[in-house]
Amino acid sequence: MDVYQAIFTALNIMFLGMLCVFTFLGILILAVNSVSYFYSVNYEVALDEPKATTNNNTEVITAIATAIFQYRKSRGIPHNKYN
């Protein structure tokens, strides 16, 4: 087998492999785009939902803050980063 013939065969195999990979990736891109087209989410409906109302439960917040303070005090953990 001649060197030029071996190089030509190697180049043919390389281009065939690159063509297979390119074709596979192209089919994969088409499949992903088609799935995203058929199963897309309607974001306009999600934006029309009413917003949650805020509720000022100062007693609950105070109770939680007191519980955290007592827990940190019992463990010897400083109550802020400057202690």
ChimeraX commands (.cxc) that place a marker at each C-alpha (Angstrom):
marker #1 position 0.00,0.00,0.00 radius 0.5
marker #1 position 1.37,3.35,-1.02 radius 0.5
marker #1 position 1.74,6.18,1.53 radius 0.5
marker #1 position -0.49,8.49,-0.51 radius 0.5
marker #1 position -3.17,5.85,-0.74 radius 0.5
marker #1 position -3.03,5.32,3.06 radius 0.5
marker #1 position -3.33,9.08,3.68 radius 0.5
marker #1 position -6.25,9.26,1.23 radius 0.5
marker #1 position -8.00,6.37,3.02 radius 0.5
marker #1 position -7.39,8.00,6.42 radius 0.5
marker #1 position -8.81,11.31,5.19 radius 0.5
marker #1 position -11.88,9.53,3.78 radius 0.5
marker #1 position -12.49,7.81,7.13 radius 0.5
marker #1 position -11.98,11.11,8.98 radius 0.5
marker #1 position -14.46,12.98,6.77 radius 0.5
marker #1 position -16.95,10.13,7.03 radius 0.5
marker #1 position -16.72,10.26,10.83 radius 0.5
marker #1 position -17.08,14.05,10.88 radius 0.5
marker #1 position -20.10,13.77,8.59 radius 0.5
marker #1 position -21.71,11.22,10.92 radius 0.5
marker #1 position -21.12,13.42,13.98 radius 0.5
marker #1 position -22.40,16.54,12.17 radius 0.5
marker #1 position -25.52,14.68,11.03 radius 0.5
marker #1 position -26.16,13.29,14.51 radius 0.5
marker #1 position -25.79,16.73,16.13 radius 0.5
marker #1 position -28.06,18.29,13.51 radius 0.5
marker #1 position -30.76,15.68,14.16 radius 0.5
marker #1 position -30.34,16.22,17.90 radius 0.5
marker #1 position -30.78,20.00,17.53 radius 0.5
marker #1 position -33.89,19.50,15.40 radius 0.5
marker #1 position -35.32,17.07,17.95 radius 0.5
marker #1 position -34.72,19.43,20.87 radius 0.5
marker #1 position -36.23,22.37,19.01 radius 0.5
marker #1 position -39.30,20.36,18.00 radius 0.5
marker #1 position -39.84,19.10,21.55 radius 0.5
marker #1 position -39.51,22.64,22.91 radius 0.5
marker #1 position -41.98,23.86,20.29 radius 0.5
marker #1 position -44.64,21.25,21.03 radius 0.5
marker #1 position -44.22,21.25,24.82 radius 0.5
marker #1 position -43.59,24.94,25.44 radius 0.5
marker #1 position -44.88,26.61,28.60 radius 0.5
marker #1 position -47.24,29.54,28.31 radius 0.5
marker #1 position -45.52,32.13,30.48 radius 0.5
marker #1 position -48.26,34.73,29.99 radius 0.5
marker #1 position -50.63,32.68,32.13 radius 0.5
marker #1 position -48.05,32.47,34.91 radius 0.5
marker #1 position -47.59,36.25,34.88 radius 0.5
marker #1 position -51.32,36.89,35.25 radius 0.5
marker #1 position -51.52,35.17,38.65 radius 0.5
marker #1 position -52.28,37.49,41.56 radius 0.5
marker #1 position -49.37,38.43,43.74 radius 0.5
marker #1 position -49.22,37.19,47.30 radius 0.5
marker #1 position -50.34,39.69,49.87 radius 0.5
marker #1 position -47.94,40.61,52.61 radius 0.5
marker #1 position -49.06,40.05,56.16 radius 0.5
marker #1 position -47.38,41.87,59.01 radius 0.5
marker #1 position -47.31,39.38,61.85 radius 0.5
marker #1 position -45.06,41.25,64.23 radius 0.5
marker #1 position -45.90,38.87,67.08 radius 0.5
marker #1 position -44.75,35.85,65.06 radius 0.5
marker #1 position -41.59,37.62,63.93 radius 0.5
marker #1 position -40.83,38.65,67.51 radius 0.5
marker #1 position -41.38,35.09,68.76 radius 0.5
marker #1 position -39.07,33.66,66.11 radius 0.5
marker #1 position -36.38,36.25,66.80 radius 0.5
marker #1 position -36.61,35.57,70.55 radius 0.5
marker #1 position -36.34,31.82,69.99 radius 0.5
marker #1 position -33.27,32.28,67.80 radius 0.5
marker #1 position -31.68,34.58,70.38 radius 0.5
marker #1 position -32.31,32.10,73.21 radius 0.5
marker #1 position -30.97,29.20,71.13 radius 0.5
marker #1 position -27.78,31.07,70.29 radius 0.5
marker #1 position -27.40,32.19,73.90 radius 0.5
marker #1 position -27.73,28.61,75.19 radius 0.5
marker #1 position -25.11,27.39,72.67 radius 0.5
marker #1 position -22.69,30.24,73.30 radius 0.5
marker #1 position -23.06,31.56,69.75 radius 0.5
marker #1 position -22.75,35.36,69.46 radius 0.5
marker #1 position -25.98,37.04,68.42 radius 0.5
marker #1 position -24.27,39.04,65.67 radius 0.5
marker #1 position -21.04,38.86,63.71 radius 0.5
marker #1 position -19.32,41.62,65.74 radius 0.5
marker #1 position -19.28,39.74,69.07 radius 0.5
marker link #1:1,2 radius 0.2
marker link #1:2,3 radius 0.2
marker link #1:3,4 radius 0.2
marker link #1:4,5 radius 0.2
marker link #1:5,6 radius 0.2
marker link #1:6,7 radius 0.2
marker link #1:7,8 radius 0.2
marker link #1:8,9 radius 0.2
marker link #1:9,10 radius 0.2
marker link #1:10,11 radius 0.2
marker link #1:11,12 radius 0.2
marker link #1:12,13 radius 0.2
marker link #1:13,14 radius 0.2
marker link #1:14,15 radius 0.2
marker link #1:15,16 radius 0.2
marker link #1:16,17 radius 0.2
marker link #1:17,18 radius 0.2
marker link #1:18,19 radius 0.2
marker link #1:19,20 radius 0.2
marker link #1:20,21 radius 0.2
marker link #1:21,22 radius 0.2
marker link #1:22,23 radius 0.2
marker link #1:23,24 radius 0.2
marker link #1:24,25 radius 0.2
marker link #1:25,26 radius 0.2
marker link #1:26,27 radius 0.2
marker link #1:27,28 radius 0.2
marker link #1:28,29 radius 0.2
marker link #1:29,30 radius 0.2
marker link #1:30,31 radius 0.2
marker link #1:31,32 radius 0.2
marker link #1:32,33 radius 0.2
marker link #1:33,34 radius 0.2
marker link #1:34,35 radius 0.2
marker link #1:35,36 radius 0.2
marker link #1:36,37 radius 0.2
marker link #1:37,38 radius 0.2
marker link #1:38,39 radius 0.2
marker link #1:39,40 radius 0.2
marker link #1:40,41 radius 0.2
marker link #1:41,42 radius 0.2
marker link #1:42,43 radius 0.2
marker link #1:43,44 radius 0.2
marker link #1:44,45 radius 0.2
marker link #1:45,46 radius 0.2
marker link #1:46,47 radius 0.2
marker link #1:47,48 radius 0.2
marker link #1:48,49 radius 0.2
marker link #1:49,50 radius 0.2
marker link #1:50,51 radius 0.2
marker link #1:51,52 radius 0.2
marker link #1:52,53 radius 0.2
marker link #1:53,54 radius 0.2
marker link #1:54,55 radius 0.2
marker link #1:55,56 radius 0.2
marker link #1:56,57 radius 0.2
marker link #1:57,58 radius 0.2
marker link #1:58,59 radius 0.2
marker link #1:59,60 radius 0.2
marker link #1:60,61 radius 0.2
marker link #1:61,62 radius 0.2
marker link #1:62,63 radius 0.2
marker link #1:63,64 radius 0.2
marker link #1:64,65 radius 0.2
marker link #1:65,66 radius 0.2
marker link #1:66,67 radius 0.2
marker link #1:67,68 radius 0.2
marker link #1:68,69 radius 0.2
marker link #1:69,70 radius 0.2
marker link #1:70,71 radius 0.2
marker link #1:71,72 radius 0.2
marker link #1:72,73 radius 0.2
marker link #1:73,74 radius 0.2
marker link #1:74,75 radius 0.2
marker link #1:75,76 radius 0.2
marker link #1:76,77 radius 0.2
marker link #1:77,78 radius 0.2
marker link #1:78,79 radius 0.2
marker link #1:79,80 radius 0.2
marker link #1:80,81 radius 0.2
marker link #1:81,82 radius 0.2
marker link #1:82,83 radius 0.2
view
